[in-house]
Amino acid sequence: MRIYHYTKLDTLRLILSNTTIRLNRLDKMDDLTEGITYDFDSLANYFYVSSWSNNELENIPLWYMYTNEMKGVRVEADSNFLELEESTPDCRVLNIVKDDVIAYRLMYDNDDSFLCDVLYTDEQETCLPHPRGYISPNILNVGSTKPRAWAFQSEVRFKLYGISKNDIAKYGDNLNQRVWNAMYAHKNNSCEYIDLKFDLTRLNNANFLLGPNSAESELIELQNLIKEYLPDHHGEIGKSKLLIRYKQK
């Protein structure tokens, strides 16, 4: 499967030069309802996501919202280009740039939500529906549920949960339990984002599409950027053929 990310050229340079993908905390996202559950208040400041789309057609609202005056770039990559390195046996994520956060992929039995489709619904999510407070499979939807008004994004996202080492709970049988206990207690979390290291060669077959308002100079800039950081690149580099008049927001 191929997935698509709309961003600024400067951000693409950071991705390539640092070989990292940034996952932002849910309470920093555009949708202010992210991570809210009706039975456990908000879990937004413990979940981190990187937003992509599975729509191969160009998305005009995404050009407007996430690029610089529609002069940015759409990255098209294989959905498995970003992978997790995890410790044994506790499965803590290891390929995090800074060591000030403890993070995990969210799993329930064998269901994994590291890369997940966003569910568009106007029903508020639940994560603790059992009378005795047991976590249910619905926990997988926390951080991947949005109101139907956002359905135009056709979003898929990489998702982790975690907390700053300084804010983790002091009690629990293991590190993961201490993270969950901190979440249950609604403790502060001072870590606002997670940068994940990845293998840059996984983007050798990526396609890069400049926004419809881009100039020839920006195409040259993009070509030079790919040549510098992806010398074995064999994907496509081009400019959107959308004929649209950009209007200042």
N, C-alpha and C positions, 0 to 999 in steps of 0.2 A: 504494500500500500504506500502511496505517496501522500505527503502532508505538506502544508503551505504556511509560511510565516511572513507576515507583512511587517516591515520595520524600516528604520532609517539607514542610510548608507553608513553613517558614523557608528551605529550600533552593530552593523554587519562587520565593520572593521574590528570592533572590540571582540566579537565572537570569534573571528578568524585569528586575530593576533594573540588572544588569551586562550584559545581552544576551550572555551567554556560556553555553556548555555545557562542563562539566569532564570531561576524559578522565583517569582515574586510571591510574597505572602498574600493570602486571599483578601485581607482587609485593606490592601493597597490597590485592589482591582477596581475597574470602572463600575461594576454592578455592586451596589451597596448591600445587597441581600446575600452575597456570597458567604457560605459557611454557616448560615443561621439555621438552626433546627428548632422545632416547636417544643421539644421536650428537654433540650439541654442548652438553650440559649445559643450563643455563637461560638463556633470553633475556628473562626476565620483566621485568628492569629497563630494557629498551629499548623496550617496547611499551606503548601507552596506549589505554585503551578507555572508552567510555561505554555502559553496559548498558541495553538496552530489551527488550521482549518483543513477539512478533508474535501473541500469543494475545489475541483480543478479549474472551474471557471473563475475568471477574475471577479473580485468582489469590490464593487465601487465603494460601499461604506467602509470597508477595511482599508482601502487606499486612503480615504479621507481621515480615518480615525488614528491610524498607527504609522503613517509616514509623514514626511515633512512636505506639506503642500503637494502631495501626490508625486513627489520626486524621489521617494524611497525605493525600496526593492522588495520583491516577493521571492523568498527562498523556497524552492521545491526540493524536498529530500525524501529518501526512504524513511519510513516510520520507525525503523529499528536503528537509525544512525546513532541515537543516544541510548547508551546502556549504563546499567548500574554495576559498580564493583561493591561487593558486600562481604562483610566479615563472616567468619564461621566460629561458632554456630548461631550467633545472635542476629545475623543479617543486617547489621547496621551499615548504612551507606558510607563507603570509603572514599569515593572519588569526588569529594567536596573540597573546594579550594581552601577555605578557612577551616580551622579545627575548633571553632567556637560554637558549633551547633551539632546536635545529635539528631539524625534523621533516618527514617525508614520508608520503604515502600508500603503502601496500604494493601493488606491482603485479608481475605476471609476464606478459610479453608484453602482451596486451591485457586480461588479467583483473585486476580491481580489487577490493580487499578493504576499502575505506574503510567501507562498510556491508556487513556480512556476517552470515550465519546461523552460529550456533554449532553445531559438529559434536559430537555426544555419542558418545564411544567410549571403551572401556577400553584401547585400544592407544595406547602412547605415541607422540607425533608425531616425525617425522624431518624435518630440513631440509637435510641434506647427504648424501644417500644415494649419490651418484656416487663411484666409487673415487678419482677425482682431486679430490674435494672441491667439485665444481661445485654451485651452488645449484639445486634442482629446483623444480617447481611446488608441491611440498608446503610450501614456505616460506609460502604464502598461508594455511595452516592454523595457523601459529604465532600465538598470541593469540586463536584462535577455536576451540579444541578443549578440551572438558571431559569428565570422566568421566560415564558414563550416570546416575549418581546425581543429577546436576544437571538432568536432562532436563525436570523439572517447570517450569523457568523459561521454556522455549520462547524462548530468548534470541536476539536480534539485537544487534549492537553496532557502534558507530563505532570505527575502529581506525587508529592511526598508529604509526609507529616513529620514534625520535629519541634525542637525547642532549643534555645540557647543553653549551653552547659551551665551558665550562671543561674539559670532559672529552673532547672530540673528539680523535681521533688526529691526529698532526702530519704524517702521510704519506698520500698518495693523490692521484690525478690530478684529482679534483674534490671538492666538498664532500660529496656523497653517498657517494663511496668512503671518505672519511675517517670518516664515521659508521659505515659497515659495518666498516671496519678496527678501529674502537674496540670494536664488538660482538664481532668475531672474537677480539680480545685480552682480552675480558671486563673492560674498563676500568670504573671506577666511573662512575655516573651520578647526579649530585646533584639532578636535576630530577624531582620526585615526581609532578607532574601538569601537564597542559596545558589552559589555558582557551581555547576557540575562540569568537571573536566570530561572531554570526549576525544576520540580518535579523529583527527581532522581529515584523514584519508577517507573516512566514511562519507565525506561530501564531494568526493571526486566525480560522482555522477549526478550531483545536484544541478538544478537549473536555476538561473538567476534572471529575474525579469524586472526591469526598471519601470517605475511608475509612468503613467501617461503624460505627466507634466514635466518630465525630465528633459534636459538639454543634452546635446552631443557631448559636451564636456563631462557630464556625469556618466555617460556610457563609457567613455575612455577611462574615467576614474575607476569604475567598476571592473573593467577588463584588466586594468593594472593591478587592482586589489586581488583578483582571482589568480592572476599570473604570479604574484608575490607569494601568496600563502597556499595556493593549490597548484603547484607546477605540473601535476599529472591530471589536472581536471579535464574531463572529456564530456561534460554536460553542455547545455546551451546557455548562452548569455545574450540577452536581447532587450528590447524595449516594448512596452505595451502598445498594442495597436488600437486601444480604445480611443475613440474620437470624442473627447469630453472637454468642455470649457471649465477650468478650475475656478471656483468662486471662493474668495477669502472667507474663512469662518468668522 
